Amino acid sequence: MLRFPEANGHRRGLARLALTVVLLASLAACARNPGPPSASTSSIEPPPPAAHPTARVEAESLDAPGLMSTRAGDKTRAAFLAPLSGRAASVGQALLNAAQIAVIDVGTNTFVMQPYDTQGTPTGAKAAAQRALGEGAGLIVGPLFADSVRAIAPLAAQANVPVIAFSTETAVAGGVVNVMGFTQAEQVRRILVHAKNQGRTTLAVLAPETPLGRVTADAARQLAPALGLRISAVETYAAQGRDAGAAIARLTGGGPFDALLIADDGMSLRTVASLLPGAGLQPGQVMILGTMVWQEDPSLGHEAMLVGARYPAADESALETFRGHYRDTYGAVPPVLAGLGYDATALAAVLSRGGPGSFTVNAVRNPEGFVGVGGLFRFRADGTVERGMAVREVTRDGSSQVEAAPTSFTNAVF
């Protein structure tokens, strides 16, 4: 188990030594990287904007060893691909900010991380990857969007270079590509296991007719039977909660259930929840379940039906330490995705300590996993991510943790 060190100078040196010893042992089984993933037309991410030529980005240095260097002869060089311009530039910059913190915390003088702008487009991502590979990158961190991942996958496979992408779309994983985002399947798995462990036996699902709603409902259909949960009904409604009343009526007419997964958020979620009493469901009658997006809304408890609802979440203790470090460094609150930038970069920095040739798919897919600011994670043989998440409960004034995240895959509850 590799734990990324905290941002503390004294403790950092000790953690680096321990990590290096563990890492060198894990690299012994490294082998050649497999081929590229198959193409997919499905996506739960926003469609890319019109393509424009990519541009090289020179990030502002935070004066740390190995940070965003272009000097020749570096032993281990990684590329950071993100939308640093265009419609998603704010997210890309936050990811890069977090990556710079990780380089300071974990990097050594022999590790180099160079940023490249994808402009949020497949064409931009392909151009960025070509430049990065031409400049000797042995590992690619990013890009963000699934279509951009598809664009660079053949290039990375041809160069035998692993990719740690921020995408949540599992269809782009495979070959040299690993997806690091908090996928809907992992979120649904975690919360359904929790419901099962709480004695729930029958699941109903309400989902909006949106890409994210469909992916969440599909994950529930696939996972619930394997986890020992019977599905009474899966009903959908129009986006923004339109026609939700009719969907709820059909749901309650499908037979009794003691757990209800609502694959929605924001005002649409509140609209749906407010309609449940009209169908005969009262607060506390069934366990209402949600997904990680609920973690971003501390006001959910203002709707009485959602008080007591539960959802998967990243480990708050590690996240809060990271948020504080980010605020101190950049004077801003990081978005949820920023933690992915830190963890992917920290993983690259740790792997780089194995020396030349240490960036391999097998090293990235170390079965013992890693512990970062987003909690416990590891990559499966197919490049999809497996995560250890906590469970939180909606309260009237926010939320509280009701089940801790596992600390290793040996004692994981999922």
N, C-alpha and C positions, 0 to 999 in steps of 0.2 A: 504494500500500500504506500503510495507516494503522496505525502502531504506538502502542499506548497507553503513555504515559510511566511510568517507574518512580516509586516513592514516595520521591523525593529532591528536596528543595526547589530546589537549584541546577540540576539536570538537568531538573526539571519545567518550568521556564520556557522553556528552549530547546526542549524537545519540544513544548510547547504552540504555540509560534510555527510550527514546521515542520508540525505537524498542521493548523493553521489554513490555511496556504497550500495544502496538498494538498487539504484538505476543500473549500475554496471552489471549486476547479477541478472537483471531482467533483460539486458540486451544480448545475452548469450544465445538466445533462440531465434534471433532475427533472421529473416529469410527474404527472398525477392518479393517484390510487391505484385499483387495480382492485377488483372486487366481492368478496363474502364467499365462503369456501370451502364446498364441499358437505358435508352432514352425513355422519358415518360412525358405525357402531356398533362398530367394532373398537377395542380398547384393550389396551395392554400395561402400563398403569398401574393402581394399586389403585383399586377402585371408590370413589366419594365416600361419605362418611357422610351421615347425615340432615341436612337443611338447617336453618339457623337464621338469623335476621336478622343482617346484617353490622354491624360497628361500625367507626367511624373510629379509626385508630391514630395516635397522636402519638409518633413515634420520639424517643428520647433523642438530642439533638443532640451532635455531636462538634465544634461550633463551627467550621465550615468555610463558606466562601462558597457560597451556593446550596443548602445542605443542608436538606432537609425543611421548606422555607419555605411559609407560607401568605399571604405579603404580596401585595397586589394590584399589578398592573401589570408583573409579571415577563414578560420577552420570550419565553422558551422554557421551557415547563413540561411535565414528564413525570410519569407516574404509575407507581408500583411496586406491583403486585398480587401478594400472596403470602399463604399460610395462616399468619397470625400468631397464630391461636388454633386449637383443635381438634386432631385427631390428628396433623397434620403441622406443628405449630407450631414444633418445634425446627428443622426444615429451613427453614421460612419465615424464622425469625429469623436463621439463619445466612446465608441469601441476602440479607436486609436488612443484616446486619452488613457483608457484603462490598460491598454497594452503597454504604454510607456511606464505606467506605475509598476506593472509586472516585471518589465525589464530591469527596473531599478531594484525591485525586491529580490529577484531570482537570477538575473543575468550575470554572466561572467565576462571577462575581457575577451574571450574567444567567441562569444555569441553576438550575432548581428541580426537585427530585425529591421527590414527596410519596407516602408509603406508605399503602396501603389494605388492610384485612384481608379476604381472601376466605373465611376459615374453612375452606378446603379443599373447598368445595362449589360446584356450578354456580350455585345461587341466590345464595350469598354473593358469588361472582365477578361475577355480573350486577349486583347492587346496588352493588358497589365500582366497577365500570366506569361505571355511570350517574353516580355521584357524581363520579368523576374527570373524566369528560367534561364534566359540568356545571360543574366548577371550572376548566375551560380546558385540560386536558391535551392536548398535541399529539402525544404518543406514549405507548404503554402498554408497560411492561416487566413480563413475567409474563402470565398466571398460571402455576402449576406443573402442574396436572393437565389432561389432554386434554379431559375433560368441561367443565372450567371455561373452557378456551379456546373450545370450541364455544359456550358460553353468551354470551361477550362478543363473538364475531366479528361478528354482525349489527350490534351497537351501534357497534363500531369502524368497520365498513364504511360505515354510514350517516353517521358523523361524518367520514369520510375520514381516520382516524387509524391509523397503522401500529402493529402489535403485534409485540413480540419476546418470544415465549413460551419458558418453560423446558422445555416438553414434549418428549418424544422421539418422539411419535406423528406420523408424516409425514402421516397422513390429515387432520389438522386444519390443515395449511398451505395457503396459497393466498389469493387476494384480498389483503387488507391484513395477513394473518397470516404470520409467519415463526417457525419452530420452531428453537430454538437448542440443544436438548439433544444429547448424543452419541448419535445414532440408531444402531440396530442395523445398518442398511444401510451406514452410513459405516464402522462398525467392521469389518463383514464384508468390505467392499470393500478396506479397507486391508490386512487380514491376508492376503486371498487374492492381492492383487497381490504382496505380499512373498513368499508361497509360490511363486507363478509365477516371480518373479525369481530365486528360489533353485533353479530347475530342476524344481520339482514339476509334475506333469502330470495327476494323477488325484486327485480329492477324494472322501472319504467323510464323512458327517455323522451324528453322534449327538446327539440333542436330547431333553430331557424333555418330557413332554406338559403343558406349562405355556404361558401366553400368551407369555412371553419366549422360551421354547424354540421355539415355532411361528414367531414372527416371525424369529428368527435362521435357522432352517432355510429358511424361505421366501426370505429374502434370499440365502442361499447358492445355492438353486435358480435364482434369477433372475440372479445376478451371475456365477457360475462360468463358464457357457458363453460369455458376452460377454468374459470375461477369458482365454479359451483353456484353461480347465480342464475336463476331463471328470469327470462325477459318476458314481461306481460304485454308490453306494447312499446313501439317507437313511433312517435308522432311528430310531424313538422308543421311549421307555420311560416308565414311570410316575414321577411326582414322587418326590423323595428317593432316586432311584437304584433303585427297585423294578423288578424285571424287566429290569434292565440287561444281565444275562448273556445272556438270550435275544436281546435286540436286538443285542448284540455278535456273537453267533453268526450271526445273519442278515446282519450287515454284512460279516463276513469271508467269508461264503459268496457274496457278490455279486461277487466278483472282486478282483484286486489293486488297491491304492491306495498312494500315497506321501505323502498328506497327510490328516489326520483333524481335522475341526473338532468340538469338543465344546462344545455350547451350554449349559454348566452351571457351577456354582460351589459353593464351600463343601464341606461334608461329602458332598453328593451327587456332586460332581465327583470327590472322592477315591475314593468307592465305585466309580464307573464306571472310573476309571483303574486301580484295583487289580485289576479283573476282566480287563483287556486281556491280560496274560500267559497267562491260562487259555485264551484263544482263539488263542494262537500269536504274539501281538505282543510284541516285546521292546523295552526302552528303546533309543531311537535308530533303530529300524527304519523308522518313519514320522515325519514332522514333525507333531506335535500342535499344534493351533491353538486359541486361545480368544478371548474378548472382553475389553473394558476392565474388567469387574468383577473380573477376576483381579488387577488392580493393587492392589486393596484387601486382598489376602491374601498377606502375605510368607512364609507357611508352606507354600505349595504344594509347594515342593521337598522336603518331608518324604516325599512319595509319589514313589518312584523313577521311575515311568513319566512323571511330569510334568517331571522335570528336562530342560531343553532345549526344553520347549514354548514357543511364542511367541504373543504377543498384542499388539494395538494399545494405545497409551497416549498420554496427553497429554504434552507436552514437560515433563520434570521440572525443568529449570533455571528456567523461568518460574514453574512451580507452587511450587517451593520458596521462591522470593522472596516470593510471595504468602502462603504458609503462615506464613513468619516474620513478615511484617507483621501478619497476622491474630492470631497468637499474642501479639505485642507489644501489640496494641491491645485484645484481648478476653480474653487469658489462657487461650485454649482452642485446640485443633486444629480447623481447619475441616473439615466433611465435603466429599466430592468435589464435590458440587453447588454449593458456595459460589462456586467460580470462575465459574460462569455468572452469578451475581448481579453480580460485579465486571465481567465483560466486557460484559454487556448495558447496565449503567449507564454504563460508560466510553464505549461506543459512542454512547449517547444524549447524553452530555455533549459529546463531540467533534462530533457532528452539530449540536448546538445553537449552535455557533459561527458557523454560516452565517446566524444571525439569524432573524427571524420567517419562518415558512413553510419552515424547513429540515428539518422532520420530514416526509419523504415516503417512500413505499415505494421509489422509485428510489434515494434516498440510502442507505437501509438496505441495499439490494441492490447496492451499489457492486461491480462485478465484480472490482476489484483486491483486494478483501478487507481484512481487518483482522488484526492480531496482538495477542492478549490473553494473559492468564495461562494460558488453556487452549490456547494455540497459535494457529496460522493458521486462519482461518475466513472464509467468505463465504456469502451467501444466494443461491440460484438464483432464476430467474424465477418458479418455482412456490412459493417460500417455504421450501423445504427447505434445510437447511444442508449445506455442503461443508466438510470439515475436513482439515487436514494433521496427521497423527499420527505419532508415533514407533512403533517396534516394540521390545518388550522380550522377554527370554528368562528363563525360570524357572531359578534356580540353587538349590543345596542350602540356601543361607542367605538367599534373597530373590529378587532379579532384577537383570538388567543390561541396559542399552540396547544393541541390536545394529544398529539403523538409526535415524538421526536423523529428526526431523520436518522436512519441507520448510520453507523460510523464505519462499517466495513461490509463487503458483500457476503461475508460469512454469516453475520447476524442480521442481514437485511430481512425485512418483513414482507417484501413485495415479490 
